[in-house]
Amino acid sequence: MTSGGPISTVARVLRIAGGVYHVDDATTVVQASLRGRLKRKDSRIVSVGDLVELERVGDEMRIVRLRPRSGALSRHGVSKRREQVIVANVDQVAVVVSVTAPDPDFLMVDRLLALAALSGIDAFLIVNKTDLAEPALNAARPGAGKAVSGKAASGKASGKPAPGTVRAPAGRVRERPASGDGLEQYAALGVETLRTSVETRAGLTTLAGRLAGRITVLSGQSGVGKSSLLNALVPELDLRVGEISGRRGRGRHTTVASALYRYPAGGYVADTPGLQYLALWGLDPAELPGGFAEIAATGEGCRFADCRHRAEPECAVRAAVDDGTIRRRRLESYLRLLGEAEQGR
């Protein structure tokens, strides 16, 4: 190999820190920098999870080309109206929520599931810290459905149930549920749900098998136990974990940037910062129902094909909310995201 000549190795970006890209070429992890041309274009063009091509310049490795992405979790940047890629080339998203400490943020769960569905990425729910739940909530729920793939939710063929086959059970819920209450709704909607506890190791064997051979993003609000779960499955990671704030009942940020880690059974797992802010990127209002399977299915019965389910006459979705078939909070989540999409956020 001649100095400065291109090499055929393709590597995956594991983490980015201080302008240094830590990349995995399937044999070892090396450090690389961006080639001047890419850096001048936009230093944020390369993200965690990306596949890149490398070139050796003297003793340094440089990223010279970005391979096309097969899927990415993206959101609006907080300070600028631009795309912020959370993780690229994702196979599946594990939405982590705790039964308590902190209490479930249902709007965040709805957003993450919608983001995965609209991105064509499979998603499942991890209900963590079951050791802190009341016995009735800690028991495994029978009849949990299979995962609703993002492709199925957006109307693409995937071999899994189409949105039209998903129905929420009848019955109303309290507007302000108690800790952990209401999490069963996602299994009823067809979202695969795993119940776990790092303390008792409940559900960890099942979760370990679910992660094998795939690129998985663990995402959710701060303090739900994402890093603790990864430490339990891959102890050598020794990720930093934090405590819950007693004043606000929220988790403290311990993961400050997205990072990929090799998973012993194949594939990678990604730990992401606790998401207190998540505005979906490039969201088309007309496509939003694809992120809410029961709303998409029921909306087919609306009088108007372009019904937004706000105050239109003969809206089948609002009627389903009134009779308890669809949870009112799910419609509220949908309408909030719809408003953001219409404002071009």
C-alpha positions in Angstrom: 0.0 0.0 0.0 1.5 3.4 -1.0 1.3 6.4 1.3 -1.5 8.7 0.4 -3.2 6.1 -1.9 -6.8 5.1 -1.4 -7.7 1.9 0.5 -10.7 -0.3 0.0 -11.7 -0.5 3.6 -15.2 0.7 4.5 -15.7 1.7 8.1 -18.6 2.5 10.3 -18.6 5.7 12.5 -19.0 4.8 16.1 -18.7 8.1 17.8 -17.5 11.7 17.1 -15.6 13.8 19.6 -13.7 17.0 19.1 -13.5 16.6 15.4 -12.1 13.1 15.7 -14.1 10.2 14.1 -13.8 6.8 15.8 -14.6 4.3 13.1 -14.8 0.5 13.0 -13.4 -1.3 9.9 -14.6 -4.7 11.1 -11.2 -5.6 12.4 -10.3 -2.7 14.7 -11.4 0.7 15.8 -9.3 3.6 14.4 -9.4 7.4 14.5 -9.9 9.4 11.4 -10.5 13.0 10.4 -12.5 14.6 7.6 -10.9 15.2 4.3 -10.6 19.0 3.6 -13.2 18.9 0.8 -15.8 17.3 3.0 -15.0 19.5 6.0 -15.4 22.6 4.0 -18.7 21.4 2.7 -20.2 20.7 6.2 -18.4 19.1 9.1 -21.7 17.6 10.2 -22.3 15.7 7.0 -20.9 12.6 8.7 -22.9 11.2 11.6 -22.7 8.2 14.0 -23.7 5.1 12.2 -22.6 6.2 8.8 -20.6 4.0 6.5 -17.5 5.9 5.2 -14.6 5.3 2.9 -11.1 6.0 4.2 -7.8 7.1 2.7 -4.4 7.0 4.4 -2.4 10.2 4.3 1.0 9.6 6.0 0.1 8.2 9.4 -3.4 9.6 9.4 -6.7 8.1 8.2 -9.1 10.5 6.5 -12.7 10.1 5.6 -13.0 10.8 1.9 -16.5 9.7 1.0 -19.8 9.0 2.7 -21.7 5.9 1.6 -25.5 6.3 1.0 -27.7 5.8 4.0 -30.3 3.1 4.3 -32.2 4.9 7.1 -31.6 7.5 9.7 -33.3 8.9 12.8 -33.3 12.7 12.4 -34.8 15.6 14.2 -34.6 19.4 13.9 -31.5 20.9 15.5 -32.3 22.9 18.7 -30.6 26.1 17.7 -30.9 26.1 14.0 -33.6 25.1 11.5 -31.6 22.2 10.1 -31.5 18.4 10.2 -29.7 16.8 13.1 -29.1 13.1 12.4 -29.3 11.2 15.7 -28.0 7.8 14.3 -27.7 6.7 10.6 -28.3 3.3 9.1 -30.6 2.1 11.8 -32.3 -1.4 11.7 -34.6 -0.9 14.7 -35.5 1.5 17.5 -36.0 0.4 21.1 -38.1 3.0 22.8 -37.3 2.8 26.5 -39.7 4.0 29.1 -39.8 3.3 32.9 -42.9 2.4 34.9 -41.8 5.1 37.3 -38.8 7.3 38.4 -39.3 9.0 36.0 -43.0 8.6 35.2 -43.7 7.7 31.5 -43.6 10.6 29.1 -46.3 9.3 26.7 -45.9 12.2 24.3 -42.2 11.3 23.9 -43.1 7.6 23.4 -45.7 8.6 20.7 -43.1 10.8 19.0 -40.4 8.2 18.9 -42.8 5.5 17.6 -44.1 7.9 15.0 -40.5 8.9 14.0 -39.5 5.3 13.5 -42.7 4.4 11.6 -42.3 7.4 9.3 -38.6 6.6 8.7 -39.5 3.0 7.7 -37.7 1.6 10.8 -39.0 -1.2 13.0 -39.6 -0.2 16.6 -40.4 -1.9 19.9 -41.1 -0.8 23.4 -39.0 -1.6 26.5 -40.9 -1.0 29.7 -38.0 -0.8 32.2 -37.7 -0.7 36.0 -40.5 -3.2 36.5 -39.1 -4.0 40.0 -40.4 -0.6 41.1 -43.9 -1.2 39.9 -46.9 -2.4 41.8 -47.4 -6.2 41.5 -50.4 -5.8 39.1 -48.3 -3.6 36.8 -45.2 -5.8 37.2 -46.9 -8.9 35.9 -46.3 -9.7 32.2 -49.2 -8.7 30.0 -50.5 -11.7 28.0 -51.3 -11.4 24.3 -48.7 -8.7 23.4 -48.8 -8.1 19.7 -45.9 -8.4 17.3 -44.0 -5.3 16.4 -45.6 -2.9 13.9 -42.8 -2.1 11.4 -42.3 1.4 10.2 -42.8 0.1 6.6 -46.1 -1.4 7.5 -47.3 1.7 9.3 -46.5 3.8 6.2 -48.4 1.4 3.9 -45.4 -0.5 2.4 -45.3 -4.3 2.1 -43.4 -5.9 5.0 -45.1 -9.2 5.8 -46.4 -7.7 9.0 -49.9 -6.5 9.9 -51.0 -3.5 7.9 -52.2 -0.4 9.8 -55.8 -1.3 8.8 -55.7 -4.4 10.9 -54.7 -2.6 14.1 -57.4 -1.6 16.6 -57.2 -0.2 20.1 -59.4 -1.8 22.7 -62.6 -0.2 23.9 -62.6 1.7 27.1 -61.6 5.1 28.4 -58.6 6.1 30.5 -57.9 8.8 33.0 -56.5 12.0 31.5 -53.6 11.9 34.0 -52.6 8.2 34.4 -50.8 7.0 37.5 -47.2 5.9 37.3 -46.9 3.1 34.7 -50.6 3.1 33.9 -51.5 3.2 30.3 -48.3 1.4 29.0 -50.4 -1.6 28.0 -52.0 0.5 25.3 -48.9 0.1 23.0 -49.1 -3.7 23.1 -52.8 -3.4 22.2 -51.8 -1.3 19.2 -49.5 -4.1 18.0 -46.2 -2.7 19.3 -43.9 -5.4 20.6 -43.4 -4.8 24.3 -40.6 -6.2 26.5 -40.7 -5.7 30.3 -37.3 -5.5 31.9 -35.5 -4.9 35.2 -31.7 -4.5 35.6 -32.2 -5.2 39.4 -34.0 -8.5 38.9 -32.6 -9.2 35.4 -36.2 -9.9 34.2 -36.5 -9.8 30.5 -32.8 -9.3 29.8 -32.4 -12.7 28.0 -35.2 -11.9 25.6 -33.9 -8.4 25.0 -30.4 -9.8 24.3 -31.7 -12.0 21.6 -33.7 -9.1 20.1 -30.6 -7.0 19.7 -28.4 -9.7 18.1 -27.2 -9.0 14.6 -28.9 -5.7 14.2 -28.1 -2.0 14.6 -30.4 -0.9 17.4 -30.9 2.6 18.9 -32.0 2.8 22.5 -33.9 6.0 22.9 -36.1 7.7 25.3 -36.2 10.4 28.0 -33.4 10.8 30.5 -33.3 8.5 33.5 -35.3 5.6 32.1 -32.3 3.2 32.3 -30.9 3.0 28.7 -27.3 3.0 29.8 -28.0 0.7 32.7 -29.6 -1.8 30.3 -26.6 -1.7 28.0 -24.2 -2.2 31.0 -26.2 -5.2 32.1 -26.1 -6.8 28.6 -22.5 -5.8 27.8 -20.7 -5.2 31.2 -17.4 -4.2 29.6 -19.0 -1.0 28.3 -19.2 0.5 31.8 -21.4 3.4 30.6 -22.0 6.2 33.1 -25.4 6.2 34.7 -27.1 8.9 36.7 -29.7 9.3 39.5 -33.1 10.7 39.2 -33.6 14.3 40.4 -35.8 14.3 43.5 -37.1 17.8 42.9 -38.3 17.2 39.3 -38.5 13.4 39.1 -36.5 13.6 35.9 -33.3 11.8 34.9 -30.0 13.7 34.6 -28.2 13.6 31.3 -25.3 11.1 31.5 -25.0 10.3 27.8 -24.0 13.6 26.1 -23.7 12.4 22.5 -24.9 9.4 20.4 -22.4 6.5 20.2 -22.4 3.0 18.7 -21.0 0.0 20.5 -20.2 -3.4 19.1 -22.7 -6.0 20.3 -21.1 -9.4 21.3 -23.7 -11.4 19.3 -23.2 -9.3 16.2 -24.4 -5.9 15.2 -24.3 -2.6 17.2 -26.2 -0.9 19.9 -26.5 2.9 20.2 -26.9 4.8 23.4 -28.4 8.2 22.7 -28.8 11.3 24.9 -32.0 11.5 26.9 -34.3 13.4 24.5 -36.1 16.2 26.2 -36.6 17.9 22.9 -37.7 16.1 19.7 -39.1 18.0 16.8 -39.5 15.6 13.8 -37.5 16.6 10.7 -39.1 17.1 7.3 -42.5 15.9 8.4 -45.2 16.1 5.7 -48.6 16.7 7.5 -50.3 14.4 5.0 -48.0 11.5 5.9 -48.3 11.9 9.7 -51.2 9.4 10.2 -48.6 6.7 9.1 -47.1 7.2 12.5 -50.3 6.5 14.4 -51.7 3.2 13.0 -55.1 3.3 14.7 -55.7 6.9 13.5 -54.7 6.0 10.0 -57.0 3.0 10.0 -60.0 4.8 11.5 -59.4 7.9 9.4 -60.4 5.9 6.3 -64.0 6.3 7.5 -63.9 10.0 7.7 -66.3 12.0 5.4 -63.4 14.0 3.9 -60.3 12.2 2.5 -58.1 15.1 3.7 -59.6 15.2 7.2 -57.1 16.4 9.8 -59.3 15.2 12.7 -59.6 18.6 14.3 -63.1 19.8 14.0 -64.2 18.5 10.5 -67.8 17.2 10.3 -68.3 13.4 10.4 -64.7 12.7 11.5 -64.5 9.0 12.3 -61.4 9.5 14.4 -63.0 12.0 16.8 -66.0 9.8 17.0 -63.8 6.9 18.0 -62.2 9.1 20.7 -65.6 10.0 22.0 -66.7 6.4 22.3 -63.4 5.3 23.8 -62.1 3.2 20.9 -59.1 5.5 20.4 -57.4 7.1 23.4 -57.9 10.8 23.6 -54.2 11.3 24.5 -53.1 9.6 21.3 -55.2 12.1 19.3 -53.7 14.9 21.3 -50.2 13.6 20.4 -51.1 13.4 16.8 -52.6 16.9 16.7 -49.6 18.4 18.4 -47.2 16.9 15.8 -49.6 18.0 13.1 -49.4 21.6 14.3 -45.6 21.4 14.2 -45.6 19.9 10.8 -47.9 22.6 9.4 -45.7 25.3 10.9 -42.7 23.8 9.0 -40.7 23.2 12.2 
